[in-house]
């Protein structure tokens, strides 16, 4: 089993690269989508992504309990593609439905760390090949609002934790993969 983390900015080609690796694996693919249709624009994005995936792939839509789904679909003959950890992290961050202050300390909902711990545990126990897609959000300017800074910090921590657990880490920029850890894909 191989665990791969694919990082990149928005529209960097990371999802396309991940999907190509999944196809090339020759394994049954389980695609775990983490997006939620929070507005009409996001609903359209989800519709487009659904239509563009190979019909033989199993699609599981899971905005919160990602670790549970990894274990549920785990099998040596499968490859599980998770797209993406960034949307998942946002779902967790806003899972309590509470409003966050513009300034001051952010209190993260209990589900936030609980689900991250479950994902880390599931990733180490999963018998499938796994590809995780995540945004690299820390390469731009420092955000102005407290919640935006909190999200950027937590995304960086999550990416570091997943990279430590993965056999390979790949940064995609302008559609070009740069292997950061492990063997070339």
Long-range contacts (C-beta under 8 A, 24 or more apart in sequence): 1-76, 1-126, 1-127, 1-128, 1-129, 1-130, 2-129, 2-130, 2-167, 2-168, 3-123, 3-126, 3-129, 3-130, 3-132, 3-165, 3-166, 3-167, 3-168, 4-129, 4-130, 4-131, 4-132, 4-166, 4-167, 4-168, 4-169, 4-170, 4-182, 4-185, 5-132, 5-134, 5-159, 5-162, 5-163, 5-166, 5-168, 5-169, 5-170, 6-131, 6-132, 6-133, 6-134, 6-169, 6-170, 6-172, 6-177, 7-134, 7-135, 7-136, 7-159, 7-169, 7-170, 7-171, 7-172, 7-180, 8-135, 8-136, 8-171, 8-172, 8-173, 9-135, 9-136, 9-137, 9-139, 9-173, 10-135, 12-172, 12-173, 12-174, 12-175, 13-172, 13-173, 13-174, 13-175, 13-176, 14-133, 14-135, 14-172, 15-83, 15-84, 15-133, 16-175, 17-170, 17-172, 17-175, 17-177, 18-81, 18-83, 18-131, 18-133, 19-53, 19-81, 21-131, 21-185, 22-57, 22-79, 22-81, 22-131, 23-54, 25-79, 25-129, 27-77, 27-78, 27-79, 27-128, 27-129, 28-58, 28-75, 28-77, 28-78, 28-79, 29-54, 29-56, 29-57, 29-58, 29-78, 29-79, 29-80, 29-81, 30-57, 30-58, 30-60, 30-73, 30-78, 30-79, 30-80, 30-81, 30-128, 31-57, 31-58, 31-59, 31-60, 31-81, 31-83, 32-60, 32-61, 32-62, 32-66, 32-69, 32-70, 32-73, 32-80, 32-81, 32-82, 32-83, 33-59, 33-60, 33-61, 33-62, 33-83, 34-61, 34-62, 34-63, 34-66, 34-82, 34-83, 34-84, 34-85, 34-87, 34-88, 34-91, 35-61, 35-63, 35-84, 35-87, 36-63, 36-87, 36-91, 63-87, 63-88, 63-91, 64-88, 64-91, 64-92, 64-95, 64-111, 64-115, 65-115, 65-118, 66-115, 66-118, 66-119, 66-122, 67-115, 67-118, 67-119, 67-120, 67-121, 67-122, 67-123, 68-118, 68-122, 70-119, 70-122, 70-123, 70-126, 70-128, 70-130, 71-122, 71-125, 71-126, 73-128, 74-122, 74-125, 74-126, 74-127, 74-128, 75-127, 75-128, 76-127, 76-128, 78-128, 78-129, 79-128, 79-129, 79-130, 79-131, 80-126, 80-128, 80-129, 80-130, 80-131, 81-130, 81-131, 81-133, 82-130, 82-131, 82-132, 82-133, 83-133, 84-133, 84-134, 84-135, 85-132, 85-133, 85-134, 85-135, 85-155, 85-158, 85-159, 85-162, 86-134, 86-135, 86-137, 86-155, 89-151, 89-154, 89-155, 89-158, 90-151, 92-116, 93-147, 93-150, 93-151, 93-154, 100-146, 100-147, 100-150, 101-146, 101-147, 102-145, 102-146, 102-147, 103-146, 104-146, 105-146, 106-146, 106-147, 106-150, 108-150, 108-154, 112-154, 116-158, 116-161, 120-161, 120-162, 120-165, 123-162, 123-165, 123-166, 124-165, 132-162, 132-166, 134-158, 134-159, 134-162, 136-171
